[in-house]
Structures are given as C-alpha cells and as structure tokens.
Amino acid sequence: MNLQFLLKTAITVAVVLIASLLARRSGWLGALVASLPLTSLLVLGWLYADTRDTAQVADLSMGRAAGAGLIVAVLTGVGGRTDLAPLADAVIGSVAELEAGAAT
C-alpha cells in the first residue's frame, strides 16, 4: 500500500475519533462538531494535497457555496473518481456525456 494513502486514512480516522470523543463529553459540542462538513473539508484538503490545484478545489467548493442545484465533476482533470465523488452529485468521464444527456 501507498504510504500517502495510509497517512490520509490515519488522519481521517483520527479526526472522526476526536469528533466522536467530543460528542461524548458534551451534547452541544457534539452537535456543533456533527454539523460541520468534516468529510467535505477532508476531501478538499486531500484533493489539494494530491493535485496542488487550487482552481480544481475552488470549483468544487464554490458550487456548494453558491447553492448550485447539481454539482457535476468531470474526470478529464487530475482528480480521480474517489477524490471527486464525495464533493459532487455526479461524476462523469467527459463533458460529452452532458451533451449526450441533454439531447435525450
């Protein structure tokens, strides 16, 4: 296995465990932590760590912030399906798939 993958996994598990421990100690603190978009923030962080492409990270996070009805990630960039899936409502191989879907 890849060392970078193991490190990502360890940090992600640590964040989830810390959030769980905080929730056990205080109900309101647990509610606050549970309401945070931790998974999305972790994925955005890992996407940036992998790609160093702030534009790609901003594109995905801006769609959510703008309240877009549908966030579609396209695999023609450097991000992979596993990186993009938690951030998008749909992941497609190319923009041509959007055009094909619109024609039907």
N, C-alpha and C positions, 0 to 999 in steps of 0.2 A: 504494500500500500504506500501511497504517496505521503510523505511527511507533512506537506502542506494540508492535505485532506484531514489527517489525524489532528493537526493543530486546530483547524477550523471546528472539527467535531468537538474537541475538548473544550474550546472556548464557548461554543454554543450550549453545550451541556452545562457548563459552569454558570452561564447566565440564567438558564432555566432553573437550575437548582437554587441559585441565590433568590430568584423571584419567588420560588416556592417557599423557601425559608422565611422570607419577609412576610409572605401571606399568612404563615402560621403564627407569627408573632403579633401581628396587628391586622385587624379586619380592614380598616380604612387604607392602610399601607398596601395590603394585598390587593384591594380593589383598584388602587392607583396603579400599581405595577401591572395588574392584569389588563387594565385599559390601555396601556402603552402598546404601540405597534412593534413589539420587540422582534418578531420574526421578520417583518419587512425591513427594519433597521439593520438587522444582522445580514440579511441578504444583500441589501445595498452596500453595506461595508465589505462583504466578501466579493461582490461584483467589482467594486472599485479596487480592492486588493489584487484581484486577478487581472484586471484589464488596464488599470490606471487611466481609464477613460471617463472623465467627469461628465462629458456630454451624454454618454450612454446611461449613466446612473441618474443624471438630471432628467433625461427624457422619461424614464420610468416613474420617478418620484413625482415629477410635475404633473403627470396625467392624473394621479390620485389627488394631488393637492388642488387641481383645477376642477375636480368633480366630474371628470370625463365619464360618460356612460359606459364605455368599453375601452379597456387598455389592451392593445394588441402588440405583442413583442414579435419581432421578426428575426429569424436565425441567420440572416446574412451578415450580421456583425460578429464581434468576438465573443459575445455571451452565448453560453450553451443553454439547452432546454432546462436543465436542472437549476441553473442560476436565475433564469428569467421567469419560470413558471410561478413561483410564489409572488412575484410582483405584478403579473399580468393576468387578465381574464382569459386570454387565449394566446397561444404561441403558434406561429405559422412559419413555414420554411422560407417563403419569399412573398414579396408584395403581390406577385402574380396571383397568389391564392385569394387575396382580397378582391382583385378584379374579377376572377372567376366566380367568386361567391356573389358579387354584386350583379353579375349578368344573369344569374338564375332567379 
